[in-house]
Structure formats: structure tokens, C-alpha cells
Amino acid sequence: MNAKKTTALVLAAIIPAALALSGCSDTKSGDVTVIELVQYKPEAVAAFEKIEQRFNETHDDVQLRIESPNEAMTILKTRFIREDYPDIVGIGGDINYSNFLDSDMFMDISDFEGISKVKPVYTEMENALHFLPVDGVYSLPYVANCAGILYNKDMFEEHGWTIPQTWSEFIELCEQIQTEGIQPLYFGYKDVWTCLSPWNSLAVALAPADTCSMVNSGETTFSKEYRETAEKMQTLLEYGEPNPYAYSYNDACTAFARGESAMFTIGSYAVPQIKSVNPDMNIDSFTFPANENESDNVLTSGIDLQFCVMSECENKEAAYEVLSFLCEEETVQIYLDDQNAIPCLEGDFTLPSMLDGMRSYIDSGRMSDFHDHHYPSEMSVDAMVQTFLMDKSENAVDTFLTRFDTEWVRYNRDLIKKVRDYEKGASE
């Protein structure tokens, strides 16, 4: 293992007491090559069991073994340090991918034919996750999720409420709903990660898509780019449950399912949880109307699952056979049906009905990645946002933005230096 890999992964990994999922990848049993795929979404285990079974029933020369552990990212980091590599990993399009790519963990798969099926918008999102420009292709974006506002469709039809297209229309709608004695929104901010759902949906529409890269380059600051996002996060509090920090994500899903609010500021991934409470609920969604001009609004969507072949994989041909199977429309549809996801690949797919209100944005590629996909986990931006929202002082926004800039430098010092040294060298 080269020094770059070792240094980056030792810094990134937190070694658990129990080293789980130790395995042997790319083993051979007679004339059969075993390909091990480790994926990070345990909630999708049922879909992956179907996919594994279909593959193994239709292939004689390659056997696919899919592992879907809890705490998969910690386990993967542990395995990488031990040089115990699977052949393929299924991970999200976020900072973990950026760190692994920067550590030379992945194989260049630019010669894999399935890459041509990836929608351009998701190729752009993957490229934006590179700390520095790289030659080649290192991931196959597979499925995405999206976030905005879920709404109770029956309630909207009963009261004659119309879907807002601008921020002013949205606030007017919230006021109207309140006047009729109904709570407009639910948040569930006790679980700090839920704070990032409306945060991302506002940020993608109000700040540049490459804000984090621009900050690393010294071109701007978060104090400049995130002020409107922060101010509108404060405004939203006027239309949600009292003391949202006392209610969890599960509480919010349950309350929305029981009709205690007309809308829920969350992603499509919450629908299965909501329907577990109220299976008959008629849910639809719309893109967060963050701007005063509808044409400036964009849908928050990011790569939720992508496949990467490890650079240590000994049988590239067998790994590509697995990727080809994963790209088949029938295989993709298995995952979409199970997880209410959006395909990153071109094809004739059926999307869940609760995405109907976002469909025009999806079809036109009018989307931008979650900003938090670029935040280091150690920075705990979700907790920072929660603390900010609880701050009732007059200078809360300034305090929060100053802290954001300060903490960003603290947790990204080495990356900032790397980016600026690269840009300095490129300009000489």
C-alpha cells in the first residue's frame, strides 16, 4: 500500500473494537470467479438480495457476493487499512468518496461501456467531488435521491391550496394554512441531521453549486454565499411545530402521516417511514421555491449510490460483468422500486408517484448536488445549524456565518493548502 493511501486512511478511519466483515475478494472456486461487493446502505438490503440472486442465477463463470453491513463506511476504512479489499464498493457521492479517490483507492473505469449511460448532470456532480482535477473515470453513478417539500396531496386538494413557485408565494401559502388553523410545516430537528434537509434545499438555489470549492480557492466566503440561506432558515421556524428540537425524525414522520402538518421539509427517502404509519396517505412533492424567480429554482438531488472498482481488484473483466448487470434496466428498477430513488442512468424507468411534482426538474436535469456532500463529517455542520436556529440573539446569523468560515478552515486546512498549491502551480 502506498504512503498516500496509508496516511489518508489512518486519518480518516475510526477503528471499532470488533473488526467485522473480514473477507476474501476475487477468489476463485474451480472456474468460478467470486466478486465481492460491499455497499453502504443497509436499508436497501432486500433490493440487493434480489439483485445478487438474479445475477448468480444467470451467470456461471462469476459469482456475486454482496455485503450490506451496518456502519459500512467505518468497516470499509478498517478493511482498507488492513489491505483487505473488496472488488467493488457501493458508496454515496459525498466527502468519503472524495477522500478515497484522493487516496488512489479506485480503478479508472473509463473503458467500461456503461459509463456512457450516466446522465450528464450526475457526471458533473461526480466531477465536482474531486478535490483536484483527475484523468479518468472512477465511479459509476447509479441512483440519486432528491429533497424539497413533501405535501399532503388530499389536504391541498380539500382546501384548494396551490403549489407555490416562488419564495413569496411559499410564505403566503404558509400564512394561509396557518389562518385555517393547520400547521404548515414539520421539522423534527431533535435529530440534528434533519436540519440539513431544508438547509440543502435553500443552499442549492441561493448559493453557487461550487461554493465549497470557491472557498477552498480563496474566491469567496461562506459569510457571503450563505447569508440568505441562513436568514430563510430562520424564517421557516415561524411555520413549524413549537420547539422543533424536542421532536425527532420519527416524530416528524409520524406527525405528518397523521395530518398534523400540511408539508414536511424532507427528502423522498422519508416516504417509506411515513407510509409505515399511514399506508394510504396521498403524498406528492415539489421543489423548494427558494427564489423570487421560479426560473432560478433548482431541485436538490445528489448521487445516493455509486459503484467503484477497487484499484486492487485482480479480475477487472469479472468486475465489469457485474457492473454491466447492475446497469441493466430491470436491475435498476428493482432498486428504484425498493428505495423510491431516481436513476442516474438513462433508460425507460418508472419513478414513484410521490416524485410527480418534481418530475419536470428531474427530466430536464435542472438539479444541483446537496451542499453537505462537500462538508467534512468532523465539522458537524448539522449540529452547527441546529445551534444557530436555537440562537435568538440579534446577531445570530453573523455569529453562525463567522463560525462556519472559521470551522471550515480548521477542518480543511490541508485541503485548502493542496488546492491553492495546485492552482499556483497550474498558473506558473
C-alpha positions in Angstrom: 0.0 0.0 0.0 1.5 3.4 -0.9 2.2 6.1 1.7 -0.6 8.3 0.3 -3.2 5.7 0.9 -2.0 4.8 4.4 -1.8 8.4 5.6 -5.2 9.4 4.3 -7.0 6.4 5.6 -5.4 6.3 9.0 -6.5 9.9 9.5 -10.0 9.1 8.1 -10.8 5.8 9.9 -12.1 5.2 13.4 -11.2 1.6 14.2 -14.0 -0.2 16.0 -13.3 -2.8 18.7 -14.7 -5.5 16.5 -13.2 -5.8 13.1 -16.2 -7.1 11.1 -16.7 -8.2 7.6 -13.2 -9.6 7.0 -13.4 -11.4 3.7 -11.6 -12.6 0.7 -12.4 -10.9 -2.6 -11.9 -12.0 -6.1 -11.4 -15.6 -5.0 -11.8 -18.5 -7.5 -13.6 -21.7 -6.9 -12.8 -24.0 -9.8 -13.7 -22.0 -12.9 -15.9 -19.5 -11.0 -14.6 -16.1 -10.1 -16.1 -14.6 -6.9 -16.6 -10.9 -6.9 -17.3 -9.2 -3.6 -19.3 -6.0 -3.5 -19.7 -4.1 -0.2 -22.4 -1.4 -0.2 -23.2 1.1 2.5 -27.0 1.2 2.5 -28.3 -1.4 4.9 -31.8 -0.2 4.4 -31.5 -1.5 0.8 -30.5 -5.0 1.8 -33.7 -6.5 0.4 -33.1 -5.0 -3.0 -29.5 -6.1 -3.1 -30.5 -9.7 -2.1 -32.8 -9.8 -5.2 -30.0 -8.4 -7.3 -27.5 -10.9 -6.1 -29.9 -13.8 -6.6 -30.7 -12.7 -10.2 -27.0 -12.3 -11.0 -26.0 -15.7 -9.7 -28.9 -17.5 -11.4 -27.9 -16.1 -14.8 -24.1 -16.3 -14.6 -22.0 -19.5 -14.4 -18.4 -18.1 -14.6 -18.8 -15.3 -12.0 -20.4 -15.4 -8.6 -21.5 -12.2 -6.9 -21.4 -11.8 -3.1 -23.0 -8.6 -1.8 -22.4 -7.4 1.8 -24.6 -4.7 3.3 -23.3 -4.1 6.8 -24.3 -1.6 9.4 -21.6 1.2 9.8 -20.3 0.2 6.4 -18.0 3.2 5.9 -16.2 2.5 9.2 -15.9 -1.1 8.2 -14.6 -0.2 4.8 -12.0 2.2 6.2 -10.9 -0.5 8.6 -10.6 -3.1 5.8 -8.6 -0.7 3.6 -6.1 -0.1 6.4 -5.7 -3.9 6.7 -5.4 -4.1 2.9 -8.4 -6.4 2.9 -10.2 -5.0 -0.2 -13.5 -6.0 -1.7 -13.6 -5.8 -5.5 -16.4 -3.2 -5.8 -17.8 -0.7 -3.3 -21.2 0.9 -3.4 -20.9 4.3 -1.6 -22.5 7.7 -1.8 -21.4 10.7 -3.7 -20.0 12.6 -0.7 -16.9 13.6 1.1 -16.0 9.9 1.8 -15.8 9.3 -1.9 -13.6 12.4 -2.4 -11.2 11.2 0.3 -11.0 7.6 -1.1 -10.4 9.0 -4.6 -7.7 11.3 -3.4 -6.0 8.3 -1.8 -5.8 6.4 -5.1 -8.2 3.7 -3.9 -10.2 3.3 -7.1 -9.6 1.9 -10.6 -10.0 4.0 -13.7 -13.1 2.5 -15.4 -13.3 4.9 -18.3 -13.2 1.9 -20.7 -16.4 0.5 -19.2 -19.2 0.9 -21.7 -21.9 1.6 -19.1 -20.3 4.9 -18.3 -22.0 6.3 -21.5 -25.4 5.7 -19.9 -24.8 8.1 -17.0 -26.9 11.3 -17.2 -24.7 14.4 -17.7 -25.9 16.1 -14.6 -24.7 13.3 -12.4 -21.4 13.1 -14.2 -21.0 16.8 -13.4 -21.8 16.1 -9.7 -19.3 13.3 -9.6 -16.6 15.5 -11.1 -17.4 18.3 -8.6 -16.4 15.8 -5.8 -12.8 15.7 -7.0 -10.5 17.8 -4.7 -8.2 18.3 -7.7 -8.7 17.5 -11.4 -8.0 13.9 -12.3 -7.7 12.0 -15.6 -10.1 9.1 -16.0 -13.4 7.9 -14.6 -13.6 6.3 -11.1 -17.2 5.8 -10.4 -20.5 4.6 -11.9 -23.2 6.9 -10.5 -26.2 4.6 -10.1 -29.1 6.1 -8.2 -29.9 9.5 -6.7 -32.2 10.9 -4.1 -33.9 14.3 -4.0 -35.1 16.7 -1.4 -37.6 19.5 -1.2 -41.0 19.6 0.3 -43.4 16.7 0.7 -47.0 17.6 1.0 -50.3 16.0 1.8 -52.0 16.0 -1.6 -55.5 15.2 -0.3 -55.3 18.1 2.2 -54.1 20.5 -0.5 -57.0 19.5 -2.8 -59.6 19.7 0.0 -58.5 23.3 0.9 -57.8 24.4 -2.7 -54.2 25.3 -2.0 -51.9 25.8 -5.0 -48.2 24.7 -5.3 -46.0 27.8 -4.8 -43.5 28.7 -7.4 -41.6 31.5 -5.6 -40.4 32.2 -2.0 -43.1 34.9 -1.6 -45.8 32.5 -2.8 -44.5 29.9 -0.4 -44.6 32.3 2.6 -48.1 33.4 1.6 -49.2 29.7 1.4 -47.8 29.1 4.9 -49.7 32.1 6.2 -52.9 30.9 4.6 -52.5 27.4 6.0 -52.0 28.9 9.5 -55.0 31.1 9.1 -57.1 28.0 8.5 -55.9 26.5 11.8 -53.4 24.0 10.3 -49.7 23.8 10.9 -47.9 24.4 7.6 -44.6 22.6 8.2 -42.9 19.9 10.3 -39.2 19.7 11.0 -38.1 17.2 13.7 -34.9 19.0 14.5 -34.1 16.9 17.5 -32.1 14.6 15.2 -29.6 17.2 14.0 -29.2 15.7 10.5 -32.8 16.8 9.7 -31.7 20.4 9.9 -29.7 19.8 6.7 -32.7 18.9 4.6 -34.2 22.4 4.3 -30.6 23.8 4.5 -29.5 22.0 1.4 -32.7 22.8 -0.5 -32.2 26.5 0.2 -28.5 26.5 -0.4 -28.6 24.8 -3.8 -30.9 27.6 -5.1 -29.4 30.5 -3.3 -25.6 29.8 -3.4 -23.3 28.7 -6.2 -23.1 25.0 -6.7 -19.3 25.2 -6.3 -19.4 27.3 -3.2 -17.1 24.9 -1.2 -14.5 24.7 -4.0 -14.6 28.5 -4.4 -14.0 28.9 -0.6 -11.0 26.5 -0.8 -9.6 28.5 -3.7 -10.0 31.8 -1.7 -12.5 33.2 -4.1 -15.3 33.7 -1.6 -16.5 33.1 1.9 -19.5 31.3 3.4 -20.4 34.5 5.1 -21.0 36.0 1.7 -22.6 33.0 0.0 -24.8 31.5 2.8 -26.4 34.6 4.3 -29.7 34.4 2.5 -29.8 30.7 3.2 -29.3 31.3 6.9 -31.9 34.0 7.0 -34.6 31.9 5.3 -33.9 29.0 7.6 -34.8 31.3 10.4 -38.0 32.4 8.7 -39.1 28.8 8.2 -39.2 28.3 12.0 -42.3 30.6 12.2 -44.4 27.9 10.4 -43.3 24.7 12.0 -44.0 22.9 15.3 -43.3 24.7 18.5 -39.8 23.8 19.8 -38.9 21.6 16.9 -35.7 20.4 18.8 -38.0 18.3 21.0 -39.2 16.2 18.1 -37.2 13.5 16.3 -37.2 12.5 12.6 -39.5 9.6 13.5 -41.8 12.0 15.4 -41.9 14.2 12.4 -42.7 11.4 10.0 -45.5 10.2 12.3 -47.0 13.7 12.8 -47.0 14.3 9.0 -48.5 10.9 8.4 -51.3 11.7 10.8 -52.1 15.0 9.2 -50.6 17.2 11.8 -48.9 19.4 9.2 -49.6 20.1 5.6 -46.0 19.8 4.5 -42.7 18.2 5.6 -39.3 19.7 4.6 -37.5 16.4 3.9 -36.4 14.2 1.0 -38.1 11.4 -0.8 -36.3 8.9 1.3 -38.7 9.7 4.2 -41.8 8.3 2.3 -41.4 4.6 3.4 -41.2 5.7 7.0 -44.3 8.0 6.6 -46.3 5.3 4.9 -45.4 2.7 7.6 -47.7 4.9 9.8 -50.3 5.7 7.2 -50.1 3.4 4.1 -52.9 5.2 2.4 -51.5 8.7 2.6 -51.5 10.5 -0.7 -48.1 12.2 -0.8 -46.6 14.3 -3.5 -43.7 16.7 -3.6 -42.4 20.0 -5.0 -39.1 21.7 -5.4 -38.3 24.1 -2.7 -39.3 27.6 -4.1 -36.3 29.4 -2.6 -36.1 32.3 -5.1 -38.3 35.1 -6.2 -37.9 34.0 -9.8 -39.1 30.4 -10.5 -36.5 30.0 -13.2 -33.8 30.3 -10.5 -35.1 27.4 -8.5 -33.3 24.0 -8.8 -34.0 20.6 -7.3 -31.8 19.3 -4.6 -30.5 15.9 -5.9 -27.3 14.0 -5.3 -25.7 10.7 -6.0 -27.0 8.4 -3.3 -25.2 5.3 -4.6 -22.4 4.8 -7.0 -20.2 1.8 -7.7 -16.4 2.0 -7.7 -14.0 -0.8 -8.6 -11.1 -1.0 -6.2 -7.7 -0.5 -7.7 -6.6 -3.7 -6.1 -9.2 -5.8 -7.9 -7.5 -8.7 -9.6 -10.2 -9.5 -12.1 -11.3 -6.4 -13.9 -13.3 -8.4 -16.5 -15.4 -10.1 -13.9 -16.0 -6.8 -12.1 -17.1 -5.2 -15.3 -19.5 -8.2 -15.9 -21.1 -7.3 -12.5 -21.3 -3.6 -13.4 -22.9 -4.4 -16.7 -25.6 -6.5 -14.9 -26.2 -3.6 -12.5 -26.7 -1.3 -15.4 -29.5 -3.4 -16.9 -32.8 -1.6 -16.7 -34.6 -4.4 -14.9 -31.9 -4.4 -12.3 -32.0 -0.7 -11.8 -35.8 -0.8 -11.5 -35.5 -3.3 -8.6 -33.6 -0.7 -6.7 -35.9 2.2 -7.7 -39.0 0.3 -6.6 -37.5 -0.6 -3.2 -35.9 2.8 -2.3 -38.0 5.4 -4.1 -34.9 6.5 -5.9 -34.0 8.4 -9.1 -31.9 6.7 -11.7 -28.5 8.2 -12.6 -28.6 6.2 -15.8 -30.6 6.9 -19.0 -33.4 4.5 -19.6 -37.1 3.9 -19.6 -37.7 3.7 -15.8 -40.9 4.0 -13.7 -40.5 6.6 -10.9 -42.5 6.7 -7.7 -45.7 8.8 -7.8 -44.5 11.0 -4.9 -42.0 12.5 -7.2 -44.5 13.7 -9.8 -44.3 17.3 -8.6 -40.5 17.2 -9.2 -40.6 15.3 -12.5 -40.1 18.3 -14.7 -36.9 19.2 -12.9 -35.7 15.5 -13.0 -36.4 15.1 -16.7 -34.7 18.4 -17.7 -31.7 17.8 -15.4 -32.5 21.0 -13.5 -30.8 19.8 -10.4 -27.8 20.6 -8.1 -26.0 18.5 -5.5 -26.5 18.6 -1.8 -24.0 21.1 -0.4 -23.4 18.9 2.6 -21.9 16.3 0.3 -18.8 18.5 0.4 -18.7 19.1 4.1 -16.3 17.1 6.3 -18.2 15.0 8.8 -15.9 16.1 11.6 -17.2 19.7 11.2 -20.7 18.6 12.2 -22.5 21.2 10.2 -25.8 19.7 11.1 -25.2 20.5 14.8 -23.9 23.9 13.8 -27.2 24.7 12.0 -29.3 23.4 14.9 -27.3 25.6 17.4 -27.8 28.6 15.1 -31.5 28.1 14.8 -31.8 27.9 18.6 -29.9 31.2 18.9 -32.5 34.0 19.4 -30.0 36.9 19.6 -30.0 39.7 17.0 -26.6 38.8 15.7 -27.3 35.0 15.3 -26.7 35.0 11.6 -23.4 36.8 11.8 -22.2 34.6 14.6 -23.2 31.4 12.7 -21.6 32.5 9.4 -18.4 33.6 11.1 -18.2 30.3 12.9 -18.8 28.5 9.6 -15.9 30.2 7.9 -13.6 29.6 11.0 -14.6 25.9 11.3 -14.2 25.3 7.6 -10.5 26.4 7.7 -9.9 24.4 10.8 -11.2 21.1 9.3 -10.0 21.7 5.7 -6.6 23.4 6.3 -4.6 20.7 4.5 -7.1 20.5 1.6 -7.1 24.3 1.2 -3.3 24.3 1.0 -3.4 21.4 -1.5 -5.9 23.2 -3.7 -4.1 26.6 -3.6 -0.7 25.0 -4.2 -2.1 23.1 -7.2 -3.7 26.3 -8.6 -0.5 28.2 -8.1 1.5 25.6 -9.9 -1.1 25.5 -12.8 -0.8 29.2 -13.3 3.0 29.3 -13.4 
